[in-house]
Amino acid sequence: MGREGYAPLFETKEAKGRIAYKIYAISVFMGICMIWMYRATHVPEKGLRWAWFCMFGAEIWFGIYWIFTQSARWRPVYRSTFKERLSHRYEDELPGVDIFVCTADPTIEPPTLVINTVLSVMAYDYPQEKLSIYLSDDGGSDLTFYALLEASRFSKHWIPFCKKFKVEPRSPAVYFATTSEPHDTQHTNEWLSTKKLYEEMANRIDTTVKLGRISGEIRAEHKGFTEWQSVVNSRNHQAIIQILIDGRDPNAVDAEGSALPTLVYMAREKRPQHPHNFKAGALNALIRVSSVISNGPIILTIDCDMYSNNAESVRDALCFFMDEEKGREIAYVQFPQSFHNLSKNDIYGNSYKTINGMEFHGMDGYGGPMYVGTGCFFRRESLCGKKYSEEYKEEWKKGMEGRAKGNAMELEDRAKGLASCTCEENTQWGKEISSPWFITFAYVTVAKHTYSLVEGLWLGDTVQSWWNQQRIWLYRRTSAYFFANIDVALKLSGLAKSAFAITAKETDDEVAKRYELEIMEFGSNSPMFTILATLAMLNLFCLFGAIKRLAMGDEMGDVEALVLQFVLCGVLVIINWPIYQGLLMRKDMGRLPTTVAFTSIGLAVLACLNPMH
């Protein structure tokens, strides 16, 4: 309870069973050290010495990596909130919350998807006059602006509907797709009419997006469309700030007469000669722009395809920030990402159950996990450089006084200067077996993977989904992570600039059908696929070659000492089965391209013809 009479707004509990885990971890660490000692003291005098040293290097790297990752499991903590205490003590003093939604391309991030995210956070269970939602459109598209305009009108019906029916989740597309018509006749008509309003809005947006332009009739509906008369393209345009709903305006009310949240569209200025720093630059511009419009002391960042599935998320976060004893120590509160459309066995390893259910809690025990890019509440002050002090005390009673004065048009003009492409210049913004050593190898391998499997099953994975996660982690570490390291090294050396790839949010029927059948999607001619395919073919050739030499009784030197490596090679071949299918067996559009097949097979053959073999 802390000091006498004090009831905390959240509590922290350490995970149980940590003694058993620590015993396990220490035993594995001892096993790793013994493996290193074995490799260093048993180097073969002839034969496959190069393979021995390669394996030694791999085992050193595995050991170091494993040791560092134990920090994510050594001391996991779990936190729970007391929202009823928050309401009792602070309901009239709740702070303003600014919510940043980021989008960048209306082609691969459809406007209908974007506004569903916006509508889900507009309908939070929170005083509406204290919510301000900002949509950052880095594509500078009038199509996205039009979709947000439509959403601002629909919100007048959607927000009171959510409150009345306690809707979850509050993304209308997801809600109406997963919830059946209520049996209560009294509410059926309202449910059906709201669904019809949403479908009509979505159809208007989709039709306009397919047309690719805004009609003159629609342009006449809002002054904001005049901004696009001077837009050159998505990479060369002026700053555009439009307040679609001014939450301070007493006339900005929903269908029930209640206040609406502030809703703002922002496309920061972009010019070819000025670096824009991708999403980080957009978030910087949002911080500045929001400071002159709403200036909420709490900021939530969320991606355009990450709708909120808990209407009380804001109150959960505030239980941490507003706790009288521990709150001042907290700079941000992060919610994990969850995915609702996973295949049965999570073929791409995207459930993040182990990360969310175990590793993040382990990092939390040491100060908190790093920012994952979305679903995170920040103190505005922490983002603006204010340092922690034990004497610090937040004055939550300021309420809405932090908001800037002036009408919507004046605020728009003032904010445009803060969304310019030169605003950050000159500032700090943006800156072996028949041997007993086999027992050691076997124990470390089996113990590590057994624990991983048990952990996954405990968190709700299936055996197949766990296996898929092992595959995906291997693929990421040998492709995406490899390129990321090169990219960071080139950036730090000043030889290149980082690029930011936007993930496509749409898919066709054939892709969806393959996903349902859990057939891995490749399709593109990516250098990352070339690396994966080359390594897969090299493993296959090495396994066949080793089996052939064993069967023919060829002289292989200290082959007995490398039997475990043959087993490892066989496991890698099994893991790479989807790649072999994509290279050699499949005929659909999701297979690996022919150029990747020829390149990878050729490179693998060249490696096998190396004189060292």
Secondary structure, DSSP 8 states (H G I E B T S, - for coil): --STT---SEEEEE-S-HHHHHHHHHHHHHHHHHHHHHHHH---SSSSHHHHHHHHHHHHHHHHHHHHHTHHHHS-EEEEE-HHHHHHHHGGG---EEEEEEE--TTTS-HHHHHHHHHHHHT-SS-GGGEEEEEEETT--HHHHHHHHHHHHHHHHHHHHHHHHT-SS--HHHHHHH----S-HHHHHHHHHHHHHHHHHHHHHHHHHHHTS--HHHHTT-GGGGGGGS--BTTBB--EEEEEE-TT-TT-B-TTS-B--EEEEEE--B-TTS---HHHHHHHHHHHHHHTTT--SEEEEEETT---S-TTHHHHHHHHHT-TTTGGG-SEEE-----SS--TT-TT----HHIIIIIHHHHHTTT-----SSSEEEEHHHHTT----TT----GGGGGGGS--S-HHHHHHHHHGGGSTTTTTTSSTT---SSTHHHHHHHHHHHHHHHHHHHHHHTT--HHHHHHHHHHHHHHHHTHHHHHHHHHHHHHTTS-------------HHHHHHHHTT-----S--HHHHHHHHHHHHHHHHHHHHHHHHHHT---SSGGGGHHHHHHHHHHHHHTHHHHIIIII--STTS--HHHHHHHHHHHHHHHTSTT-
